[in-house]
Amino acid sequence: MYYWTIQAGIFPENTTSLALHTRAGFRVIGTRQRIGRHHGTWRDVVLIERRSPVIT
């Protein structure tokens, strides 16, 4: 079994995690604005993905 796409959501200020994922081949798809609450505050999330080069 192969996975075609892996997605993740990361808080925009978590630049270390965004850099790590970028080095691992992820790309930024966009920003989901006010998508969830964290400690009582509505938060944006950067949506990233990595697509497999293998197509089955």
Secondary structure as UniProt FT lines:
FT   STRAND          5..10
FT   TURN            12..13
FT   HELIX           15..23
FT   TURN            24..25
FT   STRAND          27..38
FT   TURN            39..40
FT   STRAND          41..51
//
